[in-house]
Amino acid sequence: LPEGKVSLPNGGYHPYDSSFSGLKTAVLRLVQKLQQQGIDPLPVNDIAASFQDTVARSLAKRAVACALDYGLNAIAIGGGVAANSGLRQHLQAAAVEHNLRVMFPPLKYCTDNAAMIGCAAADHLSRGHTSPLTLGVQSRLAITDAMQLYSGYGA
């Protein structure tokens, strides 16, 4: 992505929210433009690296802003995203710049959350909590409201 030609992702109503739909659209348009110019093969590695760098800068910016706004002196990162070396570099640099401490778990513990979700599902099933295959998706459901999904389905 051309440096300075794509803004960092923004979104939502909260200053720490991010929406990457604009960035994804920018990548799509860049790929289409390169294809129209007859560039073959496409510079997939460069495009992916630019996308990753833009996302990492955006996440680092928001994490630091949140820490500063709430008077925190440390940022902890977990989950699969914590294994991303670009994010680690950007967060570490931003943290140093603002006299913040950033903590990452060892790489062997930076795993996808699928195992955690699987364990939670197994626990719910063992307690008799079931739901039909027609159960809808609620991507923004608060964790405190999650059990409402089970009402009427054996909860």
DSSP file (Angstrom, degrees, kcal/mol; ACC not computed):
  #  RESIDUE AA STRUCTURE BP1 BP2  ACC     N-H-->O    O-->H-N    N-H-->O    O-->H-N    TCO  KAPPA ALPHA  PHI   PSI    X-CA   Y-CA   Z-CA
    1    1 A L              0   0    0      0, 0.0     2,-0.1     0, 0.0     5,-0.1   0.000 360.0 360.0 360.0 134.5    0.0    0.0    0.0
    2    2 A P    >>  -     0   0    0      0, 0.0     3,-2.2     0, 0.0     4,-0.6  -0.371 360.0-109.2 -61.4 125.8    1.5    3.4   -0.9
    3    3 A E  T 34 S+     0   0    0      1,-0.3    47,-0.0     2,-0.2     0, 0.0  -0.298 100.9   8.1 -57.1 130.9    2.9    5.0    2.2
    4    4 A G  T 34 S+     0   0    0      2,-0.3    -1,-0.3     1,-0.1     3,-0.1   0.349 109.2  90.0  80.9  -7.5    0.8    8.0    3.3
    5    5 A K  T <4 S+     0   0    0     -3,-2.2     2,-0.5     1,-0.1    -2,-0.2   0.578  81.3  56.6 -97.2 -11.1   -2.0    7.2    0.8
    6    6 A V  S  < S-     0   0    0     -4,-0.6    -2,-0.3    -5,-0.1    -1,-0.1  -0.984  80.8-137.8-123.5 124.2   -4.0    4.9    3.1
    7    7 A S        -     0   0    0     -2,-0.5     3,-0.1     1,-0.1    -2,-0.0  -0.391  32.1 -93.2 -77.8 157.1   -5.2    6.2    6.4
    8    8 A L        -     0   0    0      1,-0.1    -1,-0.1    -2,-0.1    47,-0.1  -0.398  55.6 -89.4 -65.7 146.2   -5.1    4.1    9.6
    9    9 A P        +     0   0    0      0, 0.0     2,-0.3     0, 0.0    11,-0.1  -0.286  51.6 174.5 -60.2 138.8   -8.3    2.2   10.2
   10   10 A N        +     0   0    0      9,-0.5     9,-0.9     8,-0.1     2,-0.3  -0.767   9.1 137.9-128.5 176.3  -10.9    3.9   12.3
   11   11 A G        +     0   0    0      6,-0.4     6,-0.3    -2,-0.3     3,-0.2  -0.809  29.1  42.2 158.7 164.5  -14.4    2.9   13.2
   12   12 A G  S    S-     0   0    0     -2,-0.3    -1,-0.2     1,-0.2     7,-0.1  -0.094  85.5 -74.4  72.4-171.1  -17.2    2.7   15.7
   13   13 A Y  S    S+     0   0    0      3,-0.0    -1,-0.2     2,-0.0     0, 0.0   0.481 107.0  76.2-102.4  -7.0  -18.3    5.2   18.2
   14   14 A H  S >  S-     0   0    0     -3,-0.2     3,-1.9     1,-0.1    -3,-0.2  -0.839  82.3-125.8-109.8 143.4  -15.4    4.8   20.6
   15   15 A P  T 3  S+     0   0    0      0, 0.0    -1,-0.1     0, 0.0    50,-0.1   0.685 111.1  52.1 -63.5 -15.0  -11.9    6.2   20.1
   16   16 A Y  T 3  S+     0   0    0     49,-0.1     2,-0.1     2,-0.0    -4,-0.1   0.479  86.2 107.2 -99.2  -2.5  -10.4    2.7   20.6
   17   17 A D    <   -     0   0    0     -3,-1.9     2,-0.4    -6,-0.3    -6,-0.4  -0.390  52.0-161.0 -70.9 151.7  -12.7    1.0   18.0
   18   18 A S        -     0   0    0     -8,-0.2     2,-0.4    -2,-0.1    -7,-0.2  -0.997  12.9-170.4-134.6 141.8  -11.2   -0.2   14.7
   19   19 A S        -     0   0    0     -9,-0.9    -9,-0.5    -2,-0.4     3,-0.3  -0.995   3.2-173.4-128.2 126.6  -12.8   -1.0   11.4
   20   20 A F     >  +     0   0    0     -2,-0.4     4,-2.6     1,-0.2     5,-0.2   0.300  61.0  99.3-101.5   9.2  -10.6   -2.6    8.8
   21   21 A S  H  > S+     0   0    0      1,-0.2     4,-2.2     2,-0.2    -1,-0.2   0.898  83.7  50.1 -64.5 -38.5  -13.2   -2.6    6.0
   22   22 A G  H  > S+     0   0    0     -3,-0.3     4,-2.1   -12,-0.2    -1,-0.2   0.889 111.5  48.6 -64.8 -38.8  -11.7    0.6    4.5
   23   23 A L  H  > S+     0   0    0     -4,-0.3     4,-2.2     2,-0.2    -2,-0.2   0.909 110.5  50.6 -67.4 -42.1   -8.3   -0.9    4.6
   24   24 A K  H  X S+     0   0    0     -4,-2.6     4,-2.4     1,-0.2    -2,-0.2   0.896 110.7  50.0 -62.4 -38.9   -9.5   -4.1    2.9
   25   25 A T  H  X S+     0   0    0     -4,-2.2     4,-2.7     2,-0.2    -1,-0.2   0.897 108.1  53.1 -65.2 -39.8  -11.2   -2.0    0.2
   26   26 A A  H  X S+     0   0    0     -4,-2.1     4,-2.2     2,-0.2    -2,-0.2   0.897 110.1  47.9 -61.9 -40.2   -8.0   -0.1   -0.3
   27   27 A V  H  X S+     0   0    0     -4,-2.2     4,-2.6     2,-0.2    -2,-0.2   0.929 111.2  50.6 -65.7 -44.8   -6.1   -3.4   -0.8
   28   28 A L  H  X S+     0   0    0     -4,-2.4     4,-2.5     1,-0.2    -2,-0.2   0.928 111.9  47.1 -58.0 -46.5   -8.8   -4.7   -3.2
   29   29 A R  H  X S+     0   0    0     -4,-2.7     4,-2.4     1,-0.2    -1,-0.2   0.882 111.0  51.7 -65.3 -37.8   -8.6   -1.5   -5.3
   30   30 A L  H  X S+     0   0    0     -4,-2.2     4,-2.6     2,-0.2    -1,-0.2   0.933 110.7  47.9 -63.1 -45.4   -4.8   -1.6   -5.3
   31   31 A V  H  X S+     0   0    0     -4,-2.6     4,-2.4     1,-0.2    -2,-0.2   0.921 112.2  49.4 -61.6 -44.3   -4.9   -5.2   -6.6
   32   32 A Q  H  X S+     0   0    0     -4,-2.5     4,-2.3    -5,-0.2    -1,-0.2   0.902 111.4  49.7 -62.1 -40.4   -7.4   -4.3   -9.2
   33   33 A K  H  X S+     0   0    0     -4,-2.4     4,-1.7     2,-0.2    -2,-0.2   0.915 111.1  48.6 -64.3 -43.9   -5.3   -1.4  -10.3
   34   34 A L  H  <>S+     0   0    0     -4,-2.6     5,-2.5     1,-0.2     4,-0.2   0.892 111.3  50.4 -64.1 -39.0   -2.2   -3.5  -10.6
   35   35 A Q  H ><5S+     0   0    0     -4,-2.4     3,-1.4     1,-0.2    -2,-0.2   0.903 108.5  51.8 -65.1 -40.7   -4.1   -6.1  -12.6
   36   36 A Q  H 3<5S+     0   0    0     -4,-2.3    -1,-0.2     1,-0.3    -2,-0.2   0.820 106.6  54.7 -64.3 -30.4   -5.4   -3.4  -14.9
   37   37 A Q  T 3<5S-     0   0    0     -4,-1.7    -1,-0.3    -5,-0.2    -2,-0.2   0.486 118.3-116.0 -80.7  -2.4   -1.8   -2.3  -15.4
   38   38 A G  T < 5 +     0   0    0     -3,-1.4     2,-0.6     1,-0.2    -3,-0.2   0.694  54.9 163.8  77.9  19.2   -0.9   -5.9  -16.4
   39   39 A I      < -     0   0    0     -5,-2.5    -1,-0.2    -6,-0.2    -2,-0.1  -0.613  22.2-158.2 -75.4 117.1    1.4   -6.4  -13.4
   40   40 A D  S    S+     0   0    0     -2,-0.6     2,-0.1     1,-0.3    -5,-0.0  -0.946  70.4  30.6-149.0 121.1    1.9  -10.2  -13.2
   41   41 A P  S    S-     0   0    0      0, 0.0    -1,-0.3     0, 0.0     0, 0.0   0.490  94.2-129.6 -79.3 157.5    2.8  -11.7  -10.9
   42   42 A L        -     0   0    0     -2,-0.1     2,-2.5     1,-0.1     3,-0.3  -0.431  22.9-111.1 -68.1 146.5    1.2   -9.4   -8.3
   43   43 A P     >  +     0   0    0      0, 0.0     4,-2.6     0, 0.0     5,-0.2  -0.403  53.4 162.8 -78.0  66.8    3.6   -8.3   -5.5
   44   44 A V  H  >  +     0   0    0     -2,-2.5     4,-2.9     1,-0.2     5,-0.2   0.882  69.1  52.1 -57.5 -43.8    1.6  -10.4   -3.0
   45   45 A N  H  > S+     0   0    0     -3,-0.3     4,-2.4     1,-0.2    -1,-0.2   0.913 111.9  46.2 -61.6 -42.1    4.4  -10.3   -0.3
   46   46 A D  H  > S+     0   0    0      2,-0.2     4,-2.3     1,-0.2    -2,-0.2   0.906 113.6  48.5 -66.6 -42.0    4.7   -6.6   -0.5
   47   47 A I  H  X S+     0   0    0     -4,-2.6     4,-2.4     2,-0.2    -2,-0.2   0.931 113.5  47.0 -63.9 -45.5    0.9   -6.0   -0.3
   48   48 A A  H  X S+     0   0    0     -4,-2.9     4,-2.7    -5,-0.2    -2,-0.2   0.906 112.3  49.9 -63.9 -41.7    0.6   -8.4    2.6
   49   49 A A  H  X S+     0   0    0     -4,-2.4     4,-2.5    -5,-0.2    -1,-0.2   0.898 111.7  48.5 -64.5 -39.9    3.5   -6.8    4.5
   50   50 A S  H  X S+     0   0    0     -4,-2.3     4,-2.4     2,-0.2    -2,-0.2   0.906 111.8  49.3 -66.3 -41.2    2.0   -3.3    3.9
   51   51 A F  H  X S+     0   0    0     -4,-2.4     4,-2.4     2,-0.2     5,-0.2   0.948 112.7  47.4 -60.9 -49.2   -1.4   -4.5    5.1
   52   52 A Q  H  X S+     0   0    0     -4,-2.7     4,-2.8     1,-0.2    -2,-0.2   0.910 111.8  50.4 -59.7 -43.7    0.2   -6.1    8.2
   53   53 A D  H  X S+     0   0    0     -4,-2.5     4,-2.5     1,-0.2    -1,-0.2   0.911 110.8  48.7 -62.9 -42.9    2.3   -2.9    8.9
   54   54 A T  H  X S+     0   0    0     -4,-2.4     4,-2.1     2,-0.2    -1,-0.2   0.914 113.7  46.3 -64.3 -43.2   -0.8   -0.7    8.7
   55   55 A V  H  X S+     0   0    0     -4,-2.4     4,-2.7     2,-0.2     5,-0.2   0.924 112.8  50.0 -64.8 -44.4   -2.8   -2.9   11.0
   56   56 A A  H  X S+     0   0    0     -4,-2.8     4,-2.5     1,-0.2     5,-0.2   0.909 110.9  48.9 -62.8 -42.5    0.0   -3.2   13.5
   57   57 A R  H  X S+     0   0    0     -4,-2.5     4,-2.5    -5,-0.2    -1,-0.2   0.909 112.4  49.5 -62.1 -41.3    0.5    0.6   13.6
   58   58 A S  H  X S+     0   0    0     -4,-2.1     4,-2.1    -5,-0.2    -2,-0.2   0.934 113.0  45.1 -63.8 -47.2   -3.2    1.1   14.1
   59   59 A L  H  X S+     0   0    0     -4,-2.7     4,-2.5     1,-0.2    -2,-0.2   0.898 113.9  49.7 -65.3 -40.4   -3.5   -1.4   16.9
   60   60 A A  H  X S+     0   0    0     -4,-2.5     4,-2.5    -5,-0.2     5,-0.3   0.922 109.7  51.6 -63.9 -43.9   -0.4    0.0   18.6
   61   61 A K  H  X S+     0   0    0     -4,-2.5     4,-2.2    -5,-0.2    -2,-0.2   0.916 113.6  43.7 -59.0 -45.0   -1.7    3.6   18.3
   62   62 A R  H  X S+     0   0    0     -4,-2.1     4,-2.5     2,-0.2    -1,-0.2   0.891 112.3  51.6 -70.9 -39.6   -5.0    2.6   19.9
   63   63 A A  H  X S+     0   0    0     -4,-2.5     4,-2.3     2,-0.2    -2,-0.2   0.924 113.2  45.1 -63.2 -43.5   -3.4    0.5   22.7
   64   64 A V  H  X S+     0   0    0     -4,-2.5     4,-2.8     2,-0.2     5,-0.2   0.921 112.4  51.5 -66.5 -43.9   -1.1    3.3   23.7
   65   65 A A  H  X S+     0   0    0     -4,-2.2     4,-2.8    -5,-0.3    -2,-0.2   0.915 111.2  48.4 -58.9 -43.2   -3.9    5.9   23.5
   66   66 A C  H  X S+     0   0    0     -4,-2.5     4,-1.9     2,-0.2     6,-0.2   0.933 111.9  48.7 -63.1 -46.8   -6.0    3.7   25.8
   67   67 A A  H  <>S+     0   0    0     -4,-2.3     5,-2.9     1,-0.2     4,-0.3   0.926 115.0  44.7 -60.0 -45.5   -3.2    3.2   28.3
   68   68 A L  H ><5S+     0   0    0     -4,-2.8     3,-1.1     1,-0.2    -2,-0.2   0.913 111.6  52.4 -66.2 -42.9   -2.4    6.9   28.4
   69   69 A D  H 3<5S+     0   0    0     -4,-2.8    -1,-0.2     1,-0.3    -2,-0.2   0.832 115.1  41.8 -63.0 -32.3   -6.1    7.9   28.7
   70   70 A Y  T 3<5S-     0   0    0     -4,-1.9    -1,-0.3    -5,-0.2    -2,-0.2   0.332 113.5-115.0 -98.7   7.0   -6.6    5.6   31.6
   71   71 A G  T < 5 +     0   0    0     -3,-1.1    -3,-0.2    -4,-0.3     2,-0.2   0.785  61.0 155.3  68.5  27.8   -3.4    6.4   33.3
   72   72 A L      < -     0   0    0     -5,-2.9    -1,-0.2    -6,-0.2     3,-0.1  -0.495  36.9-160.0 -84.2 156.5   -2.0    2.9   32.9
   73   73 A N  S    S+     0   0    0     -2,-0.2    28,-2.4     1,-0.1     2,-0.3   0.353  72.1  44.9-114.7   3.6    1.8    2.2   32.9
   74   74 A A  E     -a  101   0A   0     26,-0.2     2,-0.4    -7,-0.1    28,-0.2  -0.991  57.9-154.9-147.6 153.0    1.6   -1.2   31.1
   75   75 A I  E     -a  102   0A   0     26,-2.7    28,-3.1    -2,-0.3     2,-0.4  -0.998  11.8-160.8-126.8 130.3   -0.1   -2.9   28.2
   76   76 A A  E     -a  103   0A   0     -2,-0.4     2,-0.4    26,-0.2    28,-0.2  -0.950   5.4-165.7-113.6 133.3   -0.6   -6.7   28.1
   77   77 A I        +     0   0    0     26,-2.4     2,-0.3    -2,-0.4    -2,-0.0  -0.949  14.8 164.3-118.9 136.2   -1.2   -8.5   24.8
   78   78 A G        +     0   0    0     -2,-0.4     3,-0.3    26,-0.1     4,-0.2  -0.851  29.0  50.1-141.7 178.1   -2.5  -12.1   24.5
   79   79 A G  S >  S-     0   0    0     30,-0.3     3,-1.2    -2,-0.3     4,-0.2  -0.239 102.6 -45.0  83.4-175.2   -4.0  -14.6   22.1
   80   80 A G  G >  S+     0   0    0     31,-0.5     3,-1.7     1,-0.3     4,-0.2   0.819 130.7  63.9 -61.5 -33.9   -2.9  -15.5   18.6
   81   81 A V  G >  S+     0   0    0     -3,-0.3     3,-1.8     1,-0.3    -1,-0.3   0.774  88.0  71.7 -64.2 -24.6   -2.3  -11.9   17.6
   82   82 A A  G <  S+     0   0    0     -3,-1.2    -1,-0.3     1,-0.3    -2,-0.2   0.641  87.8  64.2 -67.3 -12.9    0.4  -11.6   20.2
   83   83 A A  G <  S+     0   0    0     -3,-1.7     2,-0.5    -4,-0.2    -1,-0.3   0.599  74.5 110.1 -82.8 -11.2    2.6  -13.9   18.0
   84   84 A N    <>  -     0   0    0     -3,-1.8     4,-2.3    -4,-0.2     5,-0.1  -0.524  57.4-157.4 -72.5 116.7    2.7  -11.3   15.3
   85   85 A S  H  > S+     0   0    0     -2,-0.5     4,-2.5     1,-0.2    -1,-0.2   0.852  90.9  54.6 -64.9 -35.5    6.3  -10.0   15.1
   86   86 A G  H  > S+     0   0    0      2,-0.2     4,-2.5     1,-0.2    -1,-0.2   0.921 109.6  46.6 -64.1 -43.5    5.2   -6.7   13.4
   87   87 A L  H  > S+     0   0    0      2,-0.2     4,-2.8     1,-0.2     5,-0.3   0.914 111.3  52.6 -63.9 -42.5    2.7   -6.0   16.1
   88   88 A R  H  X S+     0   0    0     -4,-2.3     4,-2.5     1,-0.2    -2,-0.2   0.931 111.3  46.6 -57.9 -46.2    5.3   -6.8   18.8
   89   89 A Q  H  X S+     0   0    0     -4,-2.5     4,-2.4     2,-0.2     5,-0.2   0.937 114.5  45.6 -63.8 -47.8    7.8   -4.4   17.2
   90   90 A H  H  X S+     0   0    0     -4,-2.5     4,-2.5     1,-0.2     5,-0.2   0.914 115.5  46.4 -63.9 -42.8    5.3   -1.5   16.8
   91   91 A L  H  X S+     0   0    0     -4,-2.8     4,-2.7    -5,-0.2    -1,-0.2   0.910 112.3  50.3 -66.7 -41.0    3.9   -1.9   20.3
   92   92 A Q  H  X S+     0   0    0     -4,-2.5     4,-2.3    -5,-0.3    -2,-0.2   0.933 113.0  46.0 -62.5 -45.3    7.3   -2.1   21.8
   93   93 A A  H  X S+     0   0    0     -4,-2.4     4,-2.1     1,-0.2    -2,-0.2   0.921 115.1  46.5 -63.7 -44.5    8.5    1.0   20.0
   94   94 A A  H  X S+     0   0    0     -4,-2.5     4,-1.2    -5,-0.2    -1,-0.2   0.880 111.9  51.7 -66.2 -37.6    5.3    3.0   20.9
   95   95 A A  H  <>S+     0   0    0     -4,-2.7     5,-3.5    -5,-0.2     3,-0.4   0.922 109.9  48.2 -65.7 -44.2    5.5    1.8   24.5
   96   96 A V  H ><5S+     0   0    0     -4,-2.3     3,-1.5     1,-0.2    -2,-0.2   0.921 108.1  55.6 -61.0 -43.7    9.1    3.0   24.9
   97   97 A E  H 3<5S+     0   0    0     -4,-2.1    -1,-0.2     1,-0.3    -2,-0.2   0.803 116.3  36.7 -59.1 -30.7    8.2    6.3   23.3
   98   98 A H  T 3<5S-     0   0    0     -4,-1.2    -1,-0.3    -3,-0.4    -2,-0.2   0.160 114.8-110.7-110.6  17.0    5.5    6.9   25.9
   99   99 A N  T < 5S+     0   0    0     -3,-1.5     2,-0.3     1,-0.2    -3,-0.2   0.879  71.4 140.8  56.2  42.5    7.3    5.3   28.9
  100  100 A L      < -     0   0    0     -5,-3.5     2,-0.4    -6,-0.1   -26,-0.2  -0.812  50.4-128.7-110.6 154.0    5.0    2.3   29.0
  101  101 A R  E     -a   74   0A   0    -28,-2.4   -26,-2.7    -2,-0.3     2,-0.4  -0.858  20.3-160.8 -98.7 136.8    5.7   -1.3   29.6
  102  102 A V  E     -a   75   0A   0     -2,-0.4     2,-0.5   -28,-0.2   -26,-0.2  -0.976   3.8-160.5-120.4 134.8    4.4   -3.8   27.2
  103  103 A M  E     +a   76   0A   0    -28,-3.1   -26,-2.4    -2,-0.4    -2,-0.0  -0.948   9.8 179.6-120.4 130.3    4.1   -7.5   28.1
  104  104 A F        -     0   0    0     -2,-0.5   -26,-0.1   -28,-0.2     3,-0.1  -0.970  27.4-123.0-122.8 140.4    3.8  -10.4   25.7
  105  105 A P        -     0   0    0      0, 0.0     5,-0.1     0, 0.0   -28,-0.0  -0.392  48.2 -79.8 -71.6 160.9    3.5  -14.1   26.6
  106  106 A P    >   -     0   0    0      0, 0.0     3,-2.5     0, 0.0     4,-0.4  -0.299  47.3-108.9 -56.4 148.9    6.1  -16.5   25.3
  107  107 A L  G >  S+     0   0    0      1,-0.3     3,-1.7     2,-0.2   -24,-0.1   0.812 116.4  65.9 -53.1 -34.3    5.3  -17.4   21.7
  108  108 A K  G 3  S+     0   0    0      1,-0.3    -1,-0.3     3,-0.0   -25,-0.0   0.713 104.1  47.0 -65.1 -16.6    4.3  -21.0   22.7
  109  109 A Y  G <  S+     0   0    0     -3,-2.5     2,-1.5     1,-0.1   -30,-0.3   0.405  86.2  94.1-101.9   1.1    1.4  -19.5   24.6
  110  110 A C    <   +     0   0    0     -3,-1.7     2,-0.2    -4,-0.4    -1,-0.1  -0.616  60.8 148.2 -91.9  77.0    0.3  -17.2   21.8
  111  111 A T        -     0   0    0     -2,-1.5   -31,-0.5     1,-0.1   -30,-0.2  -0.642  53.9 -85.7-112.1 166.5   -2.3  -19.5   20.3
  112  112 A D    >   -     0   0    0     -2,-0.2     3,-0.8   -33,-0.2     4,-0.4  -0.336  35.4-124.2 -64.8 149.9   -5.5  -19.1   18.5
  113  113 A N  T 3> S+     0   0    0      1,-0.2     4,-2.5     2,-0.1     5,-0.2   0.478  91.2  95.2 -76.9  -1.3   -8.6  -18.8   20.7
  114  114 A A  H 3> S+     0   0    0      1,-0.2     4,-2.6     2,-0.2    -1,-0.2   0.877  81.9  52.5 -60.1 -38.2  -10.3  -21.8   19.1
  115  115 A A  H <> S+     0   0    0     -3,-0.8     4,-2.3     2,-0.2    -1,-0.2   0.912 110.2  48.5 -64.1 -41.1   -9.0  -24.2   21.7
  116  116 A M  H  > S+     0   0    0     -4,-0.4     4,-2.5     2,-0.2    -2,-0.2   0.922 112.4  47.9 -63.5 -44.3  -10.4  -22.0   24.5
  117  117 A I  H  X S+     0   0    0     -4,-2.5     4,-2.6     1,-0.2    -2,-0.2   0.897 110.7  52.4 -64.4 -39.7  -13.8  -21.7   22.7
  118  118 A G  H  X S+     0   0    0     -4,-2.6     4,-2.4    -5,-0.2    -1,-0.2   0.906 110.2  47.7 -61.8 -42.5  -13.8  -25.5   22.2
  119  119 A C  H  X S+     0   0    0     -4,-2.3     4,-2.3     2,-0.2    -2,-0.2   0.910 112.1  49.6 -65.2 -42.0  -13.1  -26.1   25.9
  120  120 A A  H  X S+     0   0    0     -4,-2.5     4,-2.5     1,-0.2    -2,-0.2   0.910 111.5  49.6 -62.9 -41.1  -15.9  -23.6   26.9
  121  121 A A  H  X S+     0   0    0     -4,-2.6     4,-2.7     2,-0.2    -2,-0.2   0.908 109.7  50.6 -64.1 -42.1  -18.3  -25.4   24.5
  122  122 A A  H  X S+     0   0    0     -4,-2.4     4,-2.4     2,-0.2    -1,-0.2   0.900 110.8  49.8 -62.7 -40.1  -17.4  -28.8   25.9
  123  123 A D  H  X S+     0   0    0     -4,-2.3     4,-1.1     2,-0.2    -2,-0.2   0.932 111.5  47.9 -63.8 -45.6  -18.1  -27.4   29.4
  124  124 A H  H ><>S+     0   0    0     -4,-2.5     5,-2.5     1,-0.2     3,-0.6   0.915 112.2  49.5 -61.2 -43.0  -21.4  -26.0   28.4
  125  125 A L  H ><5S+     0   0    0     -4,-2.7     3,-1.9     1,-0.2    -1,-0.2   0.900 106.2  55.7 -63.4 -40.8  -22.4  -29.2   26.7
  126  126 A S  H 3<5S+     0   0    0     -4,-2.4    -1,-0.2     1,-0.3    -2,-0.2   0.749 106.0  52.9 -64.7 -21.7  -21.4  -31.2   29.8
  127  127 A R  T <<5S-     0   0    0     -4,-1.1    -1,-0.3    -3,-0.6    -2,-0.2   0.342 124.6-104.4 -92.7   5.0  -23.8  -29.0   31.8
  128  128 A G  T < 5S+     0   0    0     -3,-1.9     2,-0.8     1,-0.3    -3,-0.2   0.564  71.7 146.3  85.4   8.5  -26.7  -29.8   29.3
  129  129 A H      < +     0   0    0     -5,-2.5     2,-0.3    -6,-0.2    -1,-0.3  -0.704  20.5 159.5 -81.9 112.9  -26.5  -26.4   27.6
  130  130 A T        -     0   0    0     23,-1.4    25,-0.1    -2,-0.8    23,-0.1  -0.860  22.0-165.4-128.7 165.4  -27.4  -27.0   24.0
  131  131 A S        -     0   0    0     -2,-0.3    19,-0.1    23,-0.1    21,-0.0  -0.988  27.7-103.4-148.2 153.2  -28.7  -25.0   21.1
  132  132 A P    >   -     0   0    0      0, 0.0     3,-1.8     0, 0.0    21,-0.0  -0.321  31.9-113.2 -74.7 160.7  -30.2  -25.7   17.7
  133  133 A L  T 3  S+     0   0    0      1,-0.3     0, 0.0    -2,-0.0     0, 0.0   0.657 115.5  66.9 -65.6 -14.2  -28.2  -25.5   14.5
  134  134 A T  T 3   +     0   0    0      2,-0.0    -1,-0.3     0, 0.0     2,-0.0   0.430  69.8 130.5 -86.3   1.1  -30.6  -22.6   13.6
  135  135 A L    <   -     0   0    0     -3,-1.8    -4,-0.0     1,-0.1    14,-0.0  -0.333  57.3-125.5 -57.2 130.6  -29.2  -20.4   16.4
  136  136 A G        -     0   0    0      1,-0.1     2,-0.4    13,-0.1    -1,-0.1  -0.178  16.9-108.8 -76.3 170.5  -28.3  -17.0   15.0
  137  137 A V        -     0   0    0      2,-0.0     2,-0.4     0, 0.0    -1,-0.1  -0.832  25.1-175.2-102.1 136.8  -25.0  -15.2   15.2
  138  138 A Q    >   -     0   0    0     -2,-0.4     3,-1.4     1,-0.1    -2,-0.0  -0.813   1.6-178.8-131.3  91.9  -24.5  -12.1   17.4
  139  139 A S  T 3  S+     0   0    0     -2,-0.4    -1,-0.1     1,-0.3    -2,-0.0   0.697  81.7  44.1 -68.8 -19.5  -21.0  -10.8   16.8
  140  140 A R  T 3  S+     0   0    0      2,-0.1     2,-0.3     0, 0.0    -1,-0.3   0.032  78.1 141.1-114.1  26.4  -21.3   -7.9   19.3
  141  141 A L    <   -     0   0    0     -3,-1.4     2,-0.1     1,-0.1     5,-0.1  -0.525  54.5-120.2 -72.2 129.5  -22.9   -9.8   22.2
  142  142 A A    >   -     0   0    0     -2,-0.3     3,-1.8     1,-0.1     4,-0.4  -0.440  18.1-123.8 -67.5 143.1  -21.6   -8.7   25.6
  143  143 A I  G >  S+     0   0    0      1,-0.3     3,-1.1     2,-0.2     4,-0.3   0.829 111.8  60.6 -58.7 -31.8  -20.0  -11.6   27.5
  144  144 A T  G 3  S+     0   0    0      1,-0.2    -1,-0.3     2,-0.1     3,-0.2   0.690 106.1  47.1 -70.1 -16.9  -22.4  -10.9   30.3
  145  145 A D  G X  S+     0   0    0     -3,-1.8     3,-1.3     1,-0.1     4,-0.4   0.370  81.3 101.5-101.8   3.1  -25.4  -11.6   28.0
  146  146 A A  G X  S+     0   0    0     -3,-1.1     3,-1.6    -4,-0.4     4,-0.3   0.849  73.4  59.9 -60.9 -37.5  -24.0  -14.8   26.5
  147  147 A M  G >  S+     0   0    0     -4,-0.3     3,-1.5     1,-0.3     4,-0.4   0.731  88.8  73.4 -67.6 -19.6  -26.2  -17.2   28.6
  148  148 A Q  G X  S+     0   0    0     -3,-1.3     3,-1.0     1,-0.3    -1,-0.3   0.790  84.7  68.1 -62.2 -25.4  -29.3  -15.6   27.2
  149  149 A L  G <  S+     0   0    0     -3,-1.6    -1,-0.3    -4,-0.4    -2,-0.2   0.800  98.6  51.3 -61.5 -27.4  -28.5  -17.5   24.0
  150  150 A Y  G X >S+     0   0    0     -3,-1.5     3,-2.8    -4,-0.3     5,-0.9   0.578  76.9 123.5 -88.9  -9.6  -29.3  -20.7   25.8
  151  151 A S  T < 5S+     0   0    0     -3,-1.0    -3,-0.0    -4,-0.4     0, 0.0  -0.293  84.7  11.4 -59.8 128.0  -32.7  -19.8   27.2
  152  152 A G  T 3 5S+     0   0    0    -21,-0.0    -1,-0.3    -2,-0.0    -2,-0.1   0.435 110.1  89.0  86.5  -0.3  -35.2  -22.3   26.1
  153  153 A Y  T < 5S-     0   0    0     -3,-2.8   -23,-1.4   -23,-0.1    -2,-0.1  -0.056 118.7 -71.2-119.9  32.2  -32.5  -24.7   24.7
  154  154 A G  T   5       0   0    0    -25,-0.2    -3,-0.1   -23,-0.0   -23,-0.1   0.632 360.0 360.0  94.2  14.4  -31.9  -26.8   27.8
  155  155 A A      <       0   0    0     -5,-0.9   -26,-0.1   -25,-0.1    -4,-0.1   0.490 360.0 360.0 -76.1 360.0  -30.0  -24.1   29.9
